[in-house]
Amino acid sequence: MIAMNDPTQTPIKRPVGMTILLVLSLLNALLQIFSSFFIYLFLPTLKELLEDGDLETMFQTTMPGVDTSMMETMMDNLTVQLSVNPVYFILICLLYVASLIGVLRMFKLQRIGFHIYSISQMLILVAEVVFLYSKQPQNPFFNEFLMTILLIFIYHLFFKRIEMTSAQNNQPE
């Protein structure tokens, strides 16, 4: 355990790589919270726009260089996402809030943040499996599972490195 408030210990410096990864995780969590909440609030309107073909027209207007097959894939994925139970979006929003709390705790080098982050990320995967992946023609579970495990492993390694450095710095001479 890293003791942050012990005046007898040498201050611990967060590795630059960890800081970069934490900033990216923070931005991702904020984006996911905002987008999940936005979709939840405007789900009926988005469904109506999708059914009328207005969403596809908006996408074609804002992204003129996208080819037809990519646009079809995008619209298929959007159709699946807008067909799930609205509870999914609230659940994802809450899980990303937990993930954000974990990231903020990790910024302070608190190991509990790592545990909060890890658990919330795994629960996000479970929620996606339950609500989304069974309906999608192209199932991205394996890629998202690998990315989640990789990030958790990297954060674990950073905390091990910090703990080893802390132990070496605070050994009696």
N, C-alpha and C positions, 0 to 999 in steps of 0.2 A: 504494500500500500504506500502511496506517495503522500507524505505529510507536507501539505502546502504552507501551513501556518507555524511551523516549528522554526524559531529564530536561530537554532543551533545548526540547522542544515543549510547547505549551499543552495541558492535559488536554482530551480530547474528551468532549462531553456527548451522550449518546444522546437523540434526539428523543422526546418524550412519546408521539407516535403510534406510533413504532417499539416502544417499551416495551410499550404496550397490545397491539399485534399479536403481539409475542413472548410475552407472558403467555398470550394466547389460543392461540397455536400450541403452547406448552408444555403447556397443559391438554389440548388435543386429542391431542397425542402420548401423554401419559400415559393418557388414556382409551382410546385405540386399542390401546396396548400391553396394558393390563389386559384389555380386552374380547376381543382376539384370543387372548391366552393362556388366558383363562377358557373361551372357546368350544372351543379346542383340547383343553383338559383334560377338558371335560364333553361333548364332541361326541356320544358314544354315548347318554348320558343325555338330552341335548336332542333327539336324533332319536327316541328312544323316547317322550318326552313329546309330541312333535309328532305322531307316528303315532297315539298313544292319544287325541289331542284335548285332552290336559291343558294344553298351552301356551295354546291358544286360550281355554280356560276361565279360566286364570289371568289372561290379558290382559283378558278381559271383566270379570272381578271387580275388577281393579285400575284399569281404565279404563272405567267404566260409560258414559261419555258418547260413546264412539267409535261412529260409525254402522257399519252392516253392510258397506258397500262398502269403507270404510277398513280395517276388520278383515280383510276378504278380501285386500286388497292387502298388508297387513302379513304375513299368514300365507303368501301366495304368495312374498313376498320372503324370508321366513324359511326356507321350504322350499327355495328355491334356495340360500341361504347354507349351510344345513346339508347340502346334497347335494354340495358341492364337495370336492375332495381336501383332506384335513387339512393337507397341506403348505402350502396357501394361508395358513392362519392363522399358522403359524410364520414364513413368509416376510413376511407383513404385519407381524407383531410385530417382526421384525428390522429391517425397513425403517423402522418408526416409531421404533425405538431410534436408528437412524442420523439420522432427522429430529430427534429430541430432542437428540442430540449437536450437530447443526447449529444448533439454536435456542440451546442453551447457549453455543456459541461466538459466535453473533451477539450474545448478551447482553454478551459481553466485547468487542464490536465487532471481531471477527476475521472478515475476509472469507472465510476458508476455511469458516466456518460457513454462510455463504450458499451456497457451492457444494455442501457436504454436504447441506444442506436441499433445495436445488433438485433435485439428482440423486435423492435418496431419494423426493421427492414425485413425480417423473416415473416412477420405477420402481414406485411404488405404483399409479399409473394403469395401467401396463403389466400388472402382476399382476392388477389388477381386470378388465382387458379379457380376459386369457388365461383366468382362472378363473371369473369371474362373469357378465360382461355378455352373453355369448353365450346364457346360460340364462335371463336375465331378460326378462319380457314388456315391461317399461318400462325402456329403457336410459338410465341417468343419465349416460353418459359425457360428453356435450357439456357439461352443467352442471358436472360435476366438473373437466373439462379447463379450462373457463373460469375457475373459481375458483382452481385451481392456478396457472395462468398469471398471473392477476391478483395473487395473493399474491407470487409470485416477482418480478413486475415492481415491486410496491410496495416489497419489501425491497431490490431493486436501486436504486430511486430514493432510498431512505433512505441507502444506502451511498454513492451519488454525492454526496448532499447533505453527508454527514459528511466525505467526502474533500475536497470543495470548501471547506467551512468550515475544515477542518484546514489546507489549503494557504494560505488567506487569513490565518489566525491566525499561521502560522509563517513568513511572508515576512519577509525582513530589511527593516528600515525605513531 
